[in-house]
């Protein structure tokens, strides 16, 4: 079967966070942004509301962890933010909940996210050789803010489809997230390669649909990151039983695999 499409995970596959800002800086920026938002609603960020950002984070971690190891239904993150605000006596609309959720997300650029060496060169090589490219990613933030981050890193132009868990409604390894990308591109699983760093989420999820899988092994041997920085799940004790078709250590090595034709 001829390969037509390459799908990528993002976090720890195409980009990483080599040096996060100090915790105090992250916490201070979160408080500052949320405080400004509350004041724009004529609400003083005092008392329990001062800890709104912290408690949103705790609610996100709990809900994402339960979903990832449970039914794989993506949490409604703005609804979670709205619920946390209500628990602190602040009633907000659905529109305000979305605004609060976006405000809470500091974004990967602020957190020092960088592309791995050779990512853009790999993307150009794939496109020059006729391969179509998409992304399948577990994320709590989609929409234009996320697309702007992809644009910032020079990636947006390469992706024909973005299958994002919070938009589709399911987390990897649920096959429905992968299937959304396949349907959008009009290709069969056997014509598709999935590249990712998580044995459970990326390799296991894609193999369930009979896709060819490439595991990007990272430097921290044995440490599996299944979700983005702001929604990291625990290691999967069963991941060792998942066998990828190919293993690479750097993105550019993808172009040397025998499954790709250079003719």
C-alpha positions as CSV (number, residue, x, y, z in Angstrom):
1,X,0.0,0.0,0.0
2,X,1.4,3.4,-1.0
3,X,1.9,5.9,1.8
4,X,0.0,9.1,1.1
5,X,-0.3,10.9,4.5
6,X,1.8,11.5,7.5
7,X,0.0,12.5,10.8
8,X,1.9,14.0,13.7
9,X,1.5,14.3,17.4
10,X,2.8,17.7,18.6
11,X,4.0,17.9,22.2
12,X,7.3,16.1,22.7
13,X,7.2,15.0,19.0
14,X,7.6,18.2,17.0
15,X,8.1,20.6,19.9
16,X,9.2,20.7,23.5
17,X,9.8,22.9,26.5
18,X,13.5,22.9,27.1
19,X,13.4,25.5,29.8
20,X,10.1,26.4,31.5
21,X,9.9,29.8,33.3
22,X,10.2,29.6,37.1
23,X,7.0,28.4,38.8
24,X,6.7,31.8,40.5
25,X,6.8,33.5,37.1
26,X,4.1,31.2,35.7
27,X,1.9,31.7,38.8
28,X,2.4,35.4,38.8
29,X,1.4,35.8,35.1
30,X,-1.7,33.6,35.6
31,X,-2.8,35.7,38.6
32,X,-2.1,38.9,36.7
33,X,-4.1,37.9,33.6
34,X,-7.1,36.5,35.4
35,X,-7.2,39.6,37.8
36,X,-7.3,41.9,34.8
37,X,-10.1,39.8,33.2
38,X,-12.1,39.9,36.4
39,X,-11.7,43.7,36.8
40,X,-12.9,44.1,33.2
41,X,-16.1,42.4,34.5
42,X,-16.2,44.8,37.5
43,X,-15.2,41.9,39.8
44,X,-12.5,42.4,42.4
45,X,-10.1,39.5,42.4
46,X,-10.0,39.2,46.2
47,X,-10.5,36.4,48.7
48,X,-11.0,33.0,47.1
49,X,-11.0,34.5,43.6
50,X,-7.3,35.2,44.0
51,X,-6.8,31.5,43.8
52,X,-9.1,31.0,40.7
53,X,-6.2,30.2,38.4
54,X,-4.7,27.6,40.8
55,X,-8.1,25.8,41.2
56,X,-8.8,25.8,37.5
57,X,-5.5,24.0,37.0
58,X,-6.3,21.4,39.7
59,X,-9.8,20.8,38.1
60,X,-8.2,20.4,34.7
61,X,-5.6,17.9,35.9
62,X,-8.2,15.8,37.7
63,X,-10.7,15.8,34.8
64,X,-8.1,15.1,32.1
65,X,-6.5,12.3,34.2
66,X,-9.9,10.7,34.7
67,X,-10.9,11.0,31.1
68,X,-7.5,9.7,29.7
69,X,-7.6,6.6,31.9
70,X,-11.4,6.3,31.6
71,X,-13.8,6.9,28.7
72,X,-11.5,9.1,26.6
73,X,-14.2,11.7,26.3
74,X,-12.5,15.1,26.2
75,X,-13.5,17.3,29.2
76,X,-15.4,20.5,28.5
77,X,-12.6,22.9,29.7
78,X,-14.6,26.2,29.6
79,X,-17.4,24.4,31.6
80,X,-14.8,23.4,34.2
81,X,-13.6,27.0,34.5
82,X,-17.2,28.1,34.9
83,X,-17.8,25.5,37.6
84,X,-14.7,26.5,39.5
85,X,-15.7,30.2,39.4
86,X,-19.2,29.2,40.6
87,X,-17.7,27.4,43.6
88,X,-16.1,30.7,44.5
89,X,-19.4,32.6,44.3
90,X,-18.8,34.0,40.8
91,X,-21.6,33.3,38.3
92,X,-20.5,33.8,34.7
93,X,-22.0,33.2,31.3
94,X,-20.8,30.5,28.8
95,X,-19.2,33.3,26.8
96,X,-17.3,34.5,29.8
97,X,-16.3,30.9,30.7
98,X,-14.6,30.7,27.3
99,X,-12.9,34.0,27.9
100,X,-11.7,32.8,31.3
101,X,-10.4,29.5,29.9
102,X,-8.4,31.3,27.1
103,X,-7.1,33.8,29.7
104,X,-5.9,31.0,32.0
105,X,-4.0,29.4,29.1
106,X,-0.7,31.2,29.0
107,X,0.3,29.6,25.7
108,X,3.3,27.6,24.7
109,X,5.2,30.7,23.4
110,X,5.2,32.2,26.9
111,X,6.3,28.9,28.4
112,X,9.3,28.8,26.1
113,X,8.2,26.1,23.7
114,X,10.6,25.4,20.8
115,X,10.6,23.2,17.8
116,X,13.0,20.2,17.8
117,X,15.9,20.6,15.4
118,X,15.0,19.7,11.9
119,X,11.2,19.8,12.2
120,X,10.6,22.4,9.5
121,X,13.1,20.8,7.2
122,X,11.3,17.5,7.7
123,X,7.9,19.1,6.8
124,X,9.3,20.6,3.7
125,X,10.8,17.3,2.6
126,X,7.5,15.5,3.0
127,X,5.6,18.1,1.1
128,X,8.2,18.3,-1.7
129,X,7.9,14.5,-2.1
130,X,4.1,14.6,-2.4
131,X,3.1,13.6,1.1
132,X,0.1,15.2,2.8
133,X,0.5,16.2,6.4
134,X,-1.9,16.5,9.4
135,X,-1.8,16.7,13.2
136,X,-3.7,14.5,15.7
137,X,-3.2,16.0,19.2
138,X,-4.6,15.9,22.7
139,X,-5.1,19.5,23.7
140,X,-7.4,21.6,25.9
141,X,-7.3,24.7,23.7
142,X,-8.1,24.8,20.0
143,X,-9.6,27.5,17.8
144,X,-7.8,30.5,16.5
145,X,-5.5,30.9,19.6
146,X,-4.0,27.5,18.9
147,X,-3.7,28.1,15.2
148,X,-1.9,31.3,15.9
149,X,0.6,29.4,18.0
150,X,1.2,27.0,15.1
151,X,1.6,30.0,12.8
152,X,4.2,31.4,15.2
153,X,6.3,28.3,14.9
154,X,5.9,28.1,11.1
155,X,3.9,24.9,11.2
156,X,0.4,25.9,10.2
157,X,1.0,26.1,6.5
158,X,2.0,22.4,6.4
159,X,-1.1,20.9,8.1
160,X,-4.1,20.1,5.9
161,X,-6.0,18.9,8.9
162,X,-5.9,19.5,12.6
163,X,-7.6,16.8,14.7
164,X,-7.7,18.4,18.1
165,X,-9.2,16.5,21.1
166,X,-11.0,19.4,22.6
167,X,-12.7,20.1,19.2
168,X,-13.4,16.5,18.2
169,X,-14.5,15.5,21.7
170,X,-12.2,12.5,22.2
171,X,-8.7,12.0,23.5
172,X,-6.1,9.8,22.0
173,X,-5.8,6.8,21.9
174,X,-9.6,6.8,21.1
175,X,-9.7,5.8,17.3
176,X,-12.3,8.5,16.6
177,X,-9.8,11.3,16.9
178,X,-7.6,9.6,14.3
179,X,-10.6,8.7,12.1
180,X,-11.6,12.4,12.0
181,X,-8.3,13.2,10.3
182,X,-8.5,10.2,7.9
183,X,-12.0,11.2,6.9
184,X,-11.1,14.8,6.4
185,X,-8.2,13.8,4.1
186,X,-10.1,11.0,2.4
187,X,-7.5,8.3,3.0
188,X,-7.4,4.8,4.4
189,X,-5.5,3.9,7.5
190,X,-3.2,1.7,5.5
191,X,-2.1,4.7,3.5
192,X,-1.2,6.7,6.6
193,X,1.7,7.0,9.0
194,X,1.3,8.2,12.5
195,X,4.3,9.8,14.3
196,X,4.3,10.4,18.0
197,X,6.2,10.1,21.3
198,X,3.5,8.2,23.3
199,X,3.3,4.4,23.0
200,X,-0.2,4.4,24.4
201,X,-1.8,7.5,22.9
202,X,0.0,7.7,19.5
203,X,1.3,4.2,18.6
204,X,-1.4,2.2,20.3
205,X,-4.2,4.4,19.1
206,X,-3.1,4.4,15.5
207,X,-2.3,0.7,15.4
208,X,-5.9,0.0,16.4
209,X,-6.9,1.4,13.0
210,X,-4.1,-0.5,11.2
211,X,-2.0,2.6,10.5
212,X,1.7,2.4,10.2
213,X,3.3,3.8,13.4
214,X,6.6,5.6,14.1
215,X,7.5,6.1,17.7
216,X,9.7,9.2,18.4
217,X,11.8,8.1,21.3
218,X,12.8,10.9,23.6
219,X,15.9,11.5,25.7
220,X,14.2,10.7,29.0
221,X,14.2,6.9,28.5
222,X,11.2,5.2,29.9
223,X,9.3,8.5,30.6
224,X,6.1,8.6,28.6
225,X,4.4,11.9,28.1
226,X,0.9,11.3,26.8
227,X,-0.6,14.8,26.9
228,X,0.5,18.4,26.6
229,X,2.5,20.2,29.3
230,X,-0.6,21.5,31.0
231,X,-2.3,18.1,31.1
232,X,0.3,15.5,31.7
233,X,-0.9,12.1,32.6
234,X,0.8,9.3,34.6
235,X,2.9,6.7,32.9
236,X,1.1,3.7,31.4
237,X,2.4,0.4,32.8
238,X,1.0,-1.4,29.8
239,X,2.7,0.8,27.2
240,X,5.7,-1.5,27.0
241,X,3.5,-4.1,25.2
242,X,2.8,-1.7,22.3
243,X,5.2,-2.3,19.4
244,X,5.7,0.5,16.9
245,X,6.6,-0.3,13.3
246,X,9.6,2.1,13.4
247,X,11.5,4.1,16.0
248,X,13.3,7.4,15.5
249,X,15.1,9.7,17.9
250,X,15.0,12.9,15.9
251,X,12.3,14.2,13.5
252,X,14.7,14.3,10.4
253,X,15.2,10.5,10.7
254,X,11.7,10.1,9.5
255,X,12.8,10.9,6.0
256,X,15.3,7.9,6.0
257,X,12.6,5.3,6.7
258,X,12.1,2.7,3.9
259,X,8.3,3.4,3.8
260,X,8.9,6.7,2.0
261,X,9.5,6.8,-1.7
262,X,11.9,9.5,-3.0
263,X,11.1,8.8,-6.6
